[in-house]
Amino acid sequence: MTKNFFLSTDKNAKSVQIKKDIISHFVSSGNDTIAELSKELDLSVPTVTKFIGELTEQGLISEFGKIQTAGGRHPSVYGLNPSSVYFVGADMTRHHLNIALMDFKGDIVEHQLGILYTFENTSESFDILCGHIQHFIDKTGELKEKIYNINLNISGRVNPESGYSYSSFYFSEQPITEILSKSLNYNVGIDNDTRAMAYGEYMKGVVEGEKDVIFVNVSWGLGIGIIIDGKLYYGKSGFSGEFGHFPIFDNEIICHCGKKGCLETEASGIAIHRMVQERIRKGESSILTEKVKDMDTLTLTDIVKATNMEDPLCIEIVEEVGYKLGKYIAGLINIFNPELVVIGGQVAETEGFIMLPIRSAVRKYSLGLVNKDTQIVSSKLKQKAGIVGACMVARSRLFENYNR
């Protein structure tokens, strides 16, 4: 099923680039006329007309009626044909898997949230993951013939360019993308989960024109996605955003990275989970005491729900973690001076309980002249940020497999 739907008949690199530029314009700006495209791309009207015609013949572009003008000919409006190509995005959390199908225009047409899946760094867990993705694809029916590629979000150190995941499923010398592509029979890419969430929020979420954005993913772990001048920042090896592994605290808590004192050990979902367990076991009162009989089965989802039900113990711990986190987000603001900081991930579902202490700490610890133009907001996409971002990342790779 692995196909190259795009520009497969084009042999001229310049022609390919022009078509790519036209598609990119429609992706970022929506439908437009040939005259406006000509101005935007600095190309002649006949040239744009020619390539719009070819892209229409390929089924990638459609005409969407005419603009009513005061006089003369009414220009046609063109844009991406939503049903021409589809993309699949899969997002793993610690205990669930979310999968979605997105059309060419960027709209989610099918999705499945909360598929029961417990991540383990084993080949058996990897096979189960592939089975879930395959099952979702099979349920799309005839649309699966139009799926161009798939993107899987993975936490930790991920190099999208080489296709290796070094924190999860690093079983052989073969890139995980090759193993996934062979298993699923589609082009498959990977990206860091937080970076994909940041891109999803940038393209379809709370971001409204801002170009310098930091997305803070407060889930089981802690990471950031960095967008500079409207582009994702990857770093040299694709490992940017490891905010949770700042060596901050003088504690004896071993982080999952193997080191002690990481920010993540005191300011993340895993830290909240540990603190709630410890304090309930010491006899402190919580509605979780009755709801979860065995504390070993307690999940972060349980804690988020209890917090939103105004459980005093959970609120106290979430606020404590929020204030610690805000102190170091203040440092990020001092360094990057972003227009927008978006707080997302599962812990962000506690809304004001986490947001208020974050904002309080930022006001206290960041430089006034630096933070005065920085807004701190919660994610608009919430639990869908991962799948929206995964699909958007898949679409952004439209031309990767074209052999120039």
C-alpha positions as CSV (number, residue, x, y, z in Angstrom):
1,M,0.0,0.0,0.0
2,T,3.0,2.3,0.3
3,K,2.5,4.9,-2.5
4,N,3.7,8.2,-3.7
5,F,0.6,10.0,-4.7
6,F,2.3,13.3,-5.2
7,L,3.8,14.6,-8.5
8,S,4.8,11.1,-9.5
9,T,4.8,12.1,-13.2
10,D,6.9,15.2,-12.7
11,K,10.6,15.0,-13.6
12,N,11.4,18.6,-13.5
13,A,12.6,19.8,-10.1
14,K,11.4,23.4,-10.7
15,S,7.9,22.1,-11.6
16,V,7.8,20.0,-8.4
17,Q,8.8,23.0,-6.3
18,I,6.1,25.3,-7.8
19,K,3.5,22.7,-7.2
20,K,4.8,22.2,-3.6
21,D,4.6,26.0,-3.1
22,I,1.0,26.1,-4.4
23,I,-0.1,23.3,-2.1
24,S,1.8,24.9,0.8
25,H,0.0,28.2,0.2
26,F,-3.4,26.4,0.3
27,V,-2.4,24.6,3.5
28,S,-1.4,27.7,5.3
29,S,-3.8,30.3,3.8
30,G,-6.8,28.4,2.6
31,N,-8.6,28.8,-0.7
32,D,-7.6,31.5,-3.1
33,T,-7.8,32.8,-6.7
34,I,-5.1,32.4,-9.3
35,A,-4.5,36.1,-9.3
36,E,-3.8,36.2,-5.6
37,L,-1.6,33.0,-5.9
38,S,0.4,34.7,-8.6
39,K,1.1,37.7,-6.4
40,E,1.9,35.6,-3.3
41,L,4.3,33.2,-5.2
42,D,5.7,35.9,-7.5
43,L,4.8,33.9,-10.6
44,S,3.0,34.9,-13.8
45,V,-0.8,34.2,-14.0
46,P,-0.3,31.9,-17.0
47,T,2.3,29.9,-15.1
48,V,0.1,29.5,-12.0
49,T,-2.9,28.7,-14.3
50,K,-0.9,25.9,-15.9
51,F,0.1,24.3,-12.6
52,I,-3.4,24.7,-11.1
53,G,-4.7,22.8,-14.1
54,E,-2.2,20.0,-13.6
55,L,-2.9,19.7,-9.9
56,T,-6.6,19.7,-10.7
57,E,-6.1,16.8,-13.1
58,Q,-4.2,15.0,-10.5
59,G,-7.2,15.4,-8.2
60,L,-5.3,17.3,-5.5
61,I,-6.9,20.7,-6.2
62,S,-10.6,21.6,-6.7
63,E,-12.5,24.7,-7.9
64,F,-14.8,26.1,-5.2
65,G,-17.0,28.5,-7.1
66,K,-16.4,32.1,-8.2
67,I,-16.0,35.4,-6.3
68,Q,-18.6,38.0,-7.1
69,T,-17.0,41.2,-8.2
70,A,-18.3,44.6,-9.2
71,G,-17.7,44.1,-12.9
72,G,-15.8,42.0,-15.5
73,R,-15.1,38.3,-15.1
74,H,-15.7,36.6,-11.8
75,P,-12.5,34.8,-10.8
76,S,-12.6,31.2,-9.7
77,V,-11.5,30.1,-6.2
78,Y,-9.3,27.1,-5.8
79,G,-8.2,25.0,-2.9
80,L,-7.1,21.6,-1.6
81,N,-9.5,18.7,-2.6
82,P,-10.2,17.3,0.9
83,S,-11.0,13.8,-0.3
84,S,-8.0,13.3,-2.5
85,V,-5.5,12.1,0.2
86,Y,-5.8,11.1,3.8
87,F,-3.3,10.8,6.7
88,V,-3.3,8.8,9.9
89,G,-1.9,10.0,13.2
90,A,-1.4,7.8,16.3
91,D,-0.6,9.2,19.7
92,M,0.6,7.0,22.6
93,T,0.0,7.9,26.3
94,R,1.1,5.7,29.2
95,H,-2.2,3.8,29.4
96,H,-4.1,4.7,26.2
97,L,-3.7,5.1,22.4
98,N,-5.5,7.7,20.3
99,I,-5.7,7.4,16.5
100,A,-7.2,9.7,13.9
101,L,-7.8,10.0,10.1
102,M,-7.4,13.5,8.6
103,D,-8.3,14.7,5.1
104,F,-6.1,16.8,2.8
105,K,-7.6,20.1,4.1
106,G,-6.7,19.2,7.7
107,D,-10.0,18.1,9.1
108,I,-10.3,15.1,11.3
109,V,-12.9,12.8,9.7
110,E,-12.6,9.8,12.0
111,H,-11.0,9.3,15.4
112,Q,-10.8,6.9,18.3
113,L,-9.7,8.1,21.7
114,G,-8.9,6.1,24.8
115,I,-8.0,2.8,23.2
116,L,-6.8,0.7,26.1
117,Y,-3.1,0.1,25.6
118,T,-0.5,0.0,28.3
119,F,2.9,1.0,26.9
120,E,5.8,-1.3,27.7
121,N,9.1,-1.1,26.0
122,T,8.8,-4.7,24.7
123,S,8.4,-6.3,21.3
124,E,5.1,-7.7,22.4
125,S,3.8,-4.2,23.3
126,F,5.0,-3.0,19.9
127,D,3.1,-5.7,18.1
128,I,-0.1,-4.8,20.0
129,L,0.4,-1.2,19.0
130,C,0.7,-2.1,15.3
131,G,-2.4,-4.3,15.7
132,H,-4.4,-1.3,17.0
133,I,-3.3,1.0,14.2
134,Q,-4.0,-1.7,11.6
135,H,-7.5,-2.3,13.0
136,F,-8.2,1.4,12.8
137,I,-7.1,1.6,9.2
138,D,-9.2,-1.4,8.2
139,K,-12.3,0.3,9.7
140,T,-11.8,3.3,7.3
141,G,-13.0,1.1,4.4
142,E,-12.3,2.4,1.0
143,L,-10.6,5.5,2.3
144,K,-7.6,3.4,3.3
145,E,-6.7,3.3,-0.4
146,K,-6.1,7.0,-0.2
147,I,-4.0,7.1,2.9
148,Y,-0.7,8.6,2.0
149,N,1.2,8.1,5.2
150,I,1.1,7.6,9.0
151,N,2.8,9.4,11.8
152,L,3.3,7.9,15.3
153,N,4.0,10.1,18.3
154,I,6.6,8.7,20.8
155,S,7.8,10.3,24.0
156,G,11.4,10.9,24.7
157,R,14.4,11.0,22.3
158,V,13.1,10.7,18.8
159,N,15.0,11.5,15.6
160,P,12.3,11.9,12.9
161,E,14.9,12.3,10.1
162,S,16.8,9.0,10.8
163,G,13.6,7.2,11.9
164,Y,15.1,6.1,15.2
165,S,13.4,6.2,18.6
166,Y,16.0,5.9,21.4
167,S,13.7,6.0,24.4
168,S,11.1,3.5,23.2
169,F,11.1,0.4,21.0
170,Y,14.8,0.6,20.3
171,F,15.2,-3.1,19.6
172,S,17.5,-3.3,16.6
173,E,19.8,-1.4,14.3
174,Q,16.9,-1.0,11.9
175,P,15.0,2.3,12.2
176,I,11.6,1.9,13.8
177,T,10.1,3.7,10.9
178,E,11.2,0.9,8.5
179,I,9.8,-1.8,10.9
180,L,6.5,0.1,11.1
181,S,6.3,0.7,7.4
182,K,6.9,-3.0,6.7
183,S,4.3,-4.1,9.3
184,L,1.6,-1.7,8.2
185,N,2.4,-1.4,4.5
186,Y,2.3,2.4,4.5
187,N,4.9,5.1,4.7
188,V,5.3,5.6,8.4
189,G,7.1,8.4,10.2
190,I,7.7,9.2,13.9
191,D,8.0,12.4,15.9
192,N,8.3,13.4,19.6
193,D,4.8,13.5,21.1
194,T,5.2,16.9,22.6
195,R,6.6,18.5,19.4
196,A,3.6,17.0,17.5
197,M,1.2,18.4,20.1
198,A,2.8,21.8,19.7
199,Y,2.3,21.6,15.9
200,G,-1.3,20.5,16.3
201,E,-2.0,23.4,18.6
202,Y,-0.2,25.8,16.2
203,M,-2.1,24.7,13.2
204,K,-5.6,24.0,14.6
205,G,-5.7,25.1,18.2
206,V,-5.3,28.1,20.4
207,V,-2.5,29.8,18.3
208,E,-3.9,32.7,16.3
209,G,-1.1,34.2,14.2
210,E,1.6,34.0,16.8
211,K,5.0,32.8,15.4
212,D,7.1,32.2,18.5
213,V,5.4,29.7,20.7
214,I,6.3,27.3,23.5
215,F,4.0,24.3,24.2
216,V,4.5,22.8,27.6
217,N,3.3,19.2,27.8
218,V,2.5,18.3,31.4
219,S,1.5,14.7,31.2
220,W,3.1,11.7,32.9
221,G,6.4,13.3,31.9
222,L,7.3,16.8,31.1
223,G,8.5,18.3,27.8
224,I,8.2,21.3,25.6
225,G,7.6,21.9,21.9
226,I,9.4,25.0,20.5
227,I,8.1,27.0,17.5
228,I,10.3,29.8,16.2
229,D,9.2,32.1,13.4
230,G,6.4,29.7,12.6
231,K,8.6,26.6,12.3
232,L,9.1,23.7,14.7
233,Y,12.6,23.7,16.2
234,Y,14.1,20.2,16.2
235,G,17.7,20.7,17.2
236,K,20.7,18.9,15.7
237,S,19.5,15.4,16.3
238,G,15.7,15.9,16.7
239,F,16.0,15.9,20.5
240,S,15.0,19.4,21.4
241,G,12.5,20.1,24.1
242,E,13.8,17.8,27.0
243,F,12.6,20.4,29.6
244,G,11.8,17.7,32.2
245,H,15.5,16.7,32.4
246,F,16.8,20.0,33.7
247,P,19.0,19.0,36.7
248,I,17.1,21.2,39.3
249,F,16.5,19.4,42.6
250,D,18.9,18.1,45.2
251,N,16.8,15.0,45.8
252,E,17.3,11.2,45.7
253,I,14.4,10.6,43.3
254,I,15.6,8.7,40.2
255,C,14.1,10.0,37.0
256,H,13.2,7.5,34.3
257,C,16.2,8.8,32.4
258,G,18.4,7.3,35.1
259,K,19.6,10.5,36.7
260,K,18.6,12.2,39.9
261,G,17.1,15.6,40.6
262,C,15.4,16.2,37.2
263,L,12.7,18.8,37.0
264,E,10.3,16.0,36.0
265,T,10.8,14.3,39.4
266,E,9.0,17.2,41.1
267,A,6.9,18.9,38.4
268,S,5.0,16.4,36.2
269,G,2.2,13.9,36.2
270,I,4.5,11.2,37.6
271,A,5.4,13.5,40.5
272,I,1.8,14.3,41.3
273,H,1.0,10.6,41.1
274,R,3.8,9.7,43.5
275,M,2.9,12.5,46.0
276,V,-0.8,11.6,46.1
277,Q,0.0,7.9,46.7
278,E,2.5,8.7,49.4
279,R,0.2,11.1,51.3
280,I,-2.9,8.8,51.1
281,R,-0.8,5.9,52.4
282,K,0.2,8.1,55.3
283,G,-3.4,8.4,56.2
284,E,-4.4,11.8,54.6
285,S,-8.1,12.0,53.5
286,S,-9.1,12.0,49.8
287,I,-12.1,11.0,47.8
288,L,-9.7,8.7,46.1
289,T,-9.5,6.6,49.2
290,E,-13.0,5.2,48.5
291,K,-12.9,5.4,44.8
292,V,-9.6,3.5,44.4
293,K,-9.3,0.6,46.8
294,D,-5.8,-0.4,45.7
295,M,-3.4,2.6,45.5
296,D,-1.2,0.5,43.2
297,T,-3.9,0.8,40.5
298,L,-4.2,4.6,40.9
299,T,-3.9,6.4,37.6
300,L,-3.2,10.0,36.6
301,T,-6.7,10.1,35.1
302,D,-8.1,9.3,38.6
303,I,-6.2,12.2,40.1
304,V,-7.2,14.7,37.4
305,K,-10.9,13.7,37.9
306,A,-10.6,14.0,41.7
307,T,-8.9,17.5,41.3
308,N,-11.8,18.7,39.1
309,M,-14.2,17.3,41.7
310,E,-12.4,19.7,44.2
311,D,-10.7,17.1,46.3
312,P,-8.6,19.2,48.7
313,L,-5.5,16.9,48.8
314,C,-5.3,16.6,45.0
315,I,-5.8,20.4,44.6
316,E,-3.0,21.1,47.1
317,I,-0.6,18.8,45.3
318,V,-1.5,20.0,41.8
319,E,-1.1,23.7,42.9
320,E,2.3,22.9,44.5
321,V,3.5,21.3,41.3
322,G,2.0,24.1,39.2
323,Y,4.0,26.7,41.2
324,K,7.2,24.8,40.8
325,L,6.6,24.4,37.1
326,G,5.8,28.0,36.7
327,K,9.1,29.0,38.2
328,Y,11.0,27.2,35.5
329,I,8.6,28.2,32.7
330,A,9.6,31.8,33.8
331,G,13.1,30.8,32.9
332,L,12.0,29.7,29.4
333,I,10.2,33.0,28.9
334,N,13.4,34.8,29.9
335,I,15.4,32.8,27.4
336,F,13.0,32.7,24.4
337,N,10.7,35.8,24.9
338,P,7.8,34.0,23.2
339,E,4.5,35.5,22.2
340,L,2.6,32.6,23.6
341,V,3.1,29.8,26.1
342,V,0.5,27.0,25.8
343,I,0.0,24.6,28.7
344,G,-1.2,21.2,27.5
345,G,-1.1,17.5,28.4
346,Q,-3.3,15.5,30.8
347,V,-2.4,17.6,33.9
348,A,-3.6,20.7,32.1
349,E,-7.1,19.2,32.1
350,T,-7.3,20.5,35.8
351,E,-7.6,23.9,34.2
352,G,-7.4,26.7,36.8
353,F,-5.9,24.5,39.5
354,I,-2.7,24.2,37.5
355,M,-2.9,27.4,35.5
356,L,-3.3,29.9,38.3
357,P,-0.1,28.8,40.2
358,I,1.9,28.7,36.9
359,R,0.9,32.3,36.1
360,S,1.6,33.4,39.7
361,A,5.1,31.9,39.6
362,V,5.8,33.3,36.1
363,R,4.9,36.8,37.3
364,K,7.2,36.4,40.3
365,Y,10.3,34.9,38.6
366,S,10.3,36.1,35.0
367,L,11.6,39.5,33.9
368,G,8.8,42.1,33.6
369,L,10.0,43.6,30.3
370,V,10.4,40.1,28.9
371,N,7.1,38.6,30.0
372,K,4.8,41.6,29.4
373,D,4.1,40.5,25.8
374,T,3.8,36.8,26.6
375,Q,0.4,35.2,27.1
376,I,0.0,32.0,29.0
377,V,-3.0,29.9,27.9
378,S,-4.3,26.4,28.2
379,S,-4.5,24.0,25.2
380,K,-7.6,24.4,23.1
381,L,-7.3,20.9,21.6
382,K,-6.8,19.2,25.0
383,Q,-6.7,15.4,24.6
384,K,-6.9,15.7,20.8
385,A,-3.7,17.7,20.5
386,G,-1.6,14.6,20.0
387,I,-3.7,13.1,17.2
388,V,-4.2,16.4,15.4
389,G,-0.5,17.1,15.6
390,A,0.4,13.6,14.5
391,C,-1.9,13.9,11.4
392,M,-0.5,17.4,10.7
393,V,3.1,16.2,10.9
394,A,2.1,13.3,8.5
395,R,0.7,15.9,6.0
396,S,3.8,18.1,6.3
397,R,5.8,15.2,4.9
398,L,4.0,15.2,1.6
399,F,7.1,15.5,-0.5
400,E,9.6,13.5,1.5
401,N,9.4,10.4,-0.6
402,Y,9.5,12.1,-4.0
403,N,12.7,11.1,-5.8
404,R,14.1,14.4,-7.2
